[in-house]
Amino acid sequence: MLRAVYKNLRLFWKYHLTGYPGKGPEEETELGIYYLDFNLDEYYRKILSFKKLYAISKIAEITYRDKKYPILKINFKGIKTNKKLLVIAGIHGNEQAAMMAIPEILKELRSRFSRYREMEIRIITPANPVGATCKSRYNAEGLDINRDFVIFRSREAALIKKEVEKFRPDFVLSLHESPQKQGMFFYANKFVPQETAVRIIKFLKENKFSLTETDYYGRKLKIAGYSPLGFGFAILNRLWKKFIKAQTMGAYLSSIKIPVITVETPWRSSNKEERISGHLAVFKQLTDSMLRQSGRRKVDEIPRIGKAQSTQAP
Ligand SMILES: [Zn+2]
């Protein structure tokens, strides 16, 4: 009993309270990750096989033990674009299905180009390449990139911020996995239109995706699979930011009023297909919903980026 309490406290400290959770990249052994047949070199090859179709560039190379690991930016641009979506995959290097969904998304764009012709879609992956090769949540310095959106100690978090400022997306889709017993869910910050969330949840239900009743924080969800980040999270986030100087990418994006959906498929599941297709399904429903919302926000309605409002949390 005491041992269990101690273990939970230690995991809570490691996941939520410390700025330097690891000494370097660390393979997770306590939270039951079912690893898929992910191989980083093969992942790069798969993505680069699309280079005739999309503009693919290296936005950085992270050096670890004398080897260089690129972070790639893939850009898809339709014909008459008026919607911009930024997709981030692999901030946590051990959430393999989140990364493995990207080639599937690229195939989807290729096969249904005309459907996406009004969109510009930019993808950053693997956002934590050293973590990806070491099956680690953390980067080469042992930092959790997705807690580093206050001080930006990690190069990876700073790069994402720079890309957000340059691209100024209308929407961000962040792909993750997490330790719930079974079933996927997604977080939506308060800028996500309700109709978008409803569309996604309806689709997942109708297509028999397994949906969890509790989210990452153990909160019971009113609607299985859907975790709206409201007032309680805003308070928690302000405390977190103030005292621990930690903030997730989602909270940072909320502070600059960008709608963000974070998909969390269950890393304990051995059902590779379902883990990957969960991400693809949310991508399709989200883009569908973005395309249905007519027109683009006027330029002066787009919030200035860089002026983070500390009172605004997700
Ligand atoms: Zn994650």
Boltz pocket constraint, residues with backbone or C-beta under 6 A from the ligand:
constraints:
  - pocket:
      binder: B
      contacts: [[A, 91], [A, 92], [A, 95], [A, 146], [A, 175], [A, 176], [A, 177]]
      max_distance: 6.0
